[in-house]
Amino acid sequence: VWSDKYSGTLEDVFGIQEEIARKVVGALQMTLTDSQQQVVERPVGDMVAYDCYLRARQAMYAWTPESMDRAERLIDQALGIVGDNPLLLAMRGQVSWMFVNVGIRPPDPTLLDRARKYVDRALALDPDHYLAVMVRGAMAAQRGDIESALKEVHRASVLQPGDPNVLAELCRFLNGAGLPNSPYREELVRIDPLTPITWLVAAFSDFIQGRFDTVAPSVHRMVELAGTVSPLHVHAATALAVAGGRE
């Protein structure tokens, strides 16, 4: 339907992204809705800081002590470059919460307090920031308030449609509440098939819904992406055992 060529530097990648998005929209004679405006957003204005954010997110989902520490350092580095930023503050809060959620280290009551403070700072800058809203919901679940958690994480998915970080947590909390999550699970697999957590969510969603024949393929893909040293291997064994597998 349409094609073109673009060139530029890494420092101008947001500008190139915005230009391409607008030209595609124009060529297809479309109108961007409010939810589609995210394709031209610049969540972090500095490319080095944004690169730190992306690498921190990937490291956080590796779920090892080393990777979690690396995620903290990367977000702190990004905050040192651009100062307080809602996305970076919310991610810093999520990393602190994840230490507790995954049980990386012995219980530390200060971690949730730290997560809450980062989330509060993010929400002070943007009361509707999707990631800060999601992490606030995740912390509610940590306190046992699943109803509030579901409301907050679902709201985050409305604020930022198609975000894999949010979709993964939404699927997880729906699983925990015994509610169906097939549309969200399918969207997560479609948009983020190269992250092992995606396939962890898929495997647990399938066996909770009684789709035992699709658990093993999801588990094998998760292990393939996770590498040889990962706590995800324990989750893989659990999923297979619950589904009746012996692999």
N, C-alpha and C positions, 0 to 999 in steps of 0.2 A: 504493500500500500504506500509505503514511504520509506526513504532511506536518506542518509546524509553522513558526512564525515566530520569529526571534531578532533581538535588537538588542543593541548594546554598543559599546564603543570599541575603537580599534585596539590600545590597551594591553592589552586583555583578550582578544585574538584567540585565544590558546592556550586560555584557559578556555572560550571559546565553541566552539572546535573540539572540545575534549574532551567537552563536554556534548552536542553534536550527535552525535558518534561513538557515545557510550554510548546515547543515545536511539534511534538508528538500529539499533544492535545489539539493544536491548531490543524494539523494534517488530518486528524480523524474527526474534526469538527465536533469535538466534545467540550463540555463545560466541567471544570473541576468542582466537585462538591466540597463542603467543609472538611469531610473526612479524607478526601483525596489531596487536600492542600499540603499534607505532610510530605509529599514528594518534593516540594520546593522549600521545605523548612531547613533551617540551619540550627540544629539543637545546640551545637557547640561551635563558636565562630572560628576557633583556631584549629587547624588541621592536625597539628601534633597532639593537642589535647584530645581531639576526637579520636585519633588513632589509639591513644592511651585508653579511652573509654571502651572502644571495640575490643581491644586485647584484654582488658580487665573483665569484660563480660564473658569472653571465651574462657579465661583462666578460672573465673568463679565457678563455672559449670564443670570444671574438671574434678572438683570435689576432693582435692588432696590438700594437706597442710601447706605444701610449697606453693601450689597454684593459688590458694586463697590469700596467702601472704603477698604473692605477686600482684593479685588483683587489688589489694589494699594500696600497695605502693604505686601502682599505675594510676589509680584514681586520685591519690594524693598528689602525684606529679601533675595530673591534668588540672586539679584545683589550684595548684601552685602557679600554673601558667595563666589561667583565665579568671581566677577568683571564684566566688560563689556563683554556681550555675545550677538550676533546678535538676537537670538530668544527672549531672555529676554528683550532686549531693544525695539525690535519691539512690543512685547506684552505690554510693559509699554506704548508705544505710542498708541497702540490700545485702552487701557483702557482710556487714556485721551480723545481720539477721541470719544469713546463710550459715555462718559458723555455728550458730545454735541449731538451726533446722537440720543440718546434716550431721551434727555431732562430731565435728572435726577435732575438737579438743574437749577436755573435761568441762562440765558446766561452769559458765562464768556469767553471773547475773549482770555484770556491767555491759555485756555485749548488746543486750536488748535496749538498755538505756542509751547506749551510744547510737544504735540504729534509730531510735525514736528522735534523738536530737538532730541527726542529719536529716531525717524526714521532715521534722518541724521546720528546719531552715529552708528546705526545698519548697515546702508548702507556703511559707511566708513570702517567698518570691513569686510563686505561681500556685494559687489554691487549687487549681484543677490540673496540676501536672500528673500525667497518667502514671508514671513510675512511682512517684511518691505516694499516690493513692493506693497503688497495688501493694507497696511495701507496708503501708499502714494496715491494709487488710491482712497481709501475711503475719504481722505481729499480733493482730487480733486473734488469729487462729492459734498462735503460740500460747495465748492466754486461755484457749479453749472456747473462744467465741466464734464458732464456725459460721453462724448466720451473718455476723458483721463482716467476716472475712469474705464470704461469697459476694455480698453486696458490693464491697469495695473493689474486689478483683474484677467483678463483672463491669462495674463502672469504669475501671481502668481500660477494659477491652473496648468499651464504647468510646472513650476519649481518644484511644489510639488503636483503631482497628488494624488487625493483621500484624501486631507486634508479637514475635515468637516468645519473647520473655514473658509477656502477660498471658499469652495463650497456654503456655506450659503450666503456669501456676493455676489458671482457671480450670484447666482439665484436672489438675491434681486435687483441687478443693472440691470439684464436682464429684470426683471419684470418692473422696473421703466422706461426702455427704450422701453417697449412694444414688446420685442423680446421673442421668445420661449426659454424655458429653460428645457424642459422635460428630456433630458439625464442627466443633472446635478442634477435636482431635484430627479430623481430616484436613482442616485448614492448616494446622500446625505442621503436619507431615508434608503438605504441598509446598509451603513457603520456606521451611527450614529443615530440609532432609539431611543436612550434613552435620547437625549437632547431635551428639549421642543422647542428650536428655530428651530430645524429640521422640526417640524410639523407646526410651524408658517409659515415657507417658503413654505412648501407643500400646506397649506391651501390657502395662497395668490396666489401661482402659479396656483392652480386649478381654482380659481374663475376668475382670469385674463384671463385664457385660455378658460373660459366658461364651465369648468367641475364642475358644481355646486353640483352634486350628491356626490362628494368625499370630499367636503369642511367640512361637519359636522364631519365625522370620524376623520379627521386630527385635527380639533379644539378640539374635546373631548380628544384625546390623548395628545395634548399640555397641556390642563388644568390639566389632570391627573398627568402629569410629573412636572408641574410648582408648584403645591402645592396650598394652600388656599390663600396666600397673594402674589400676583404677578401682575405687570402691564400687563402681558400677557393676563389676563382676559379681559382687554379692547380690545386688538387686537382680542381675540376670539369673543367677541360680534360684533365687526366691520365686521369680516369675515362672520359670520353667517348672519348679516343683509344684507350685500351686495349680498350674495348668496340667499337671500330670505327666510332664516330660522328664526324660532321663538323660538329656544331652549335656 
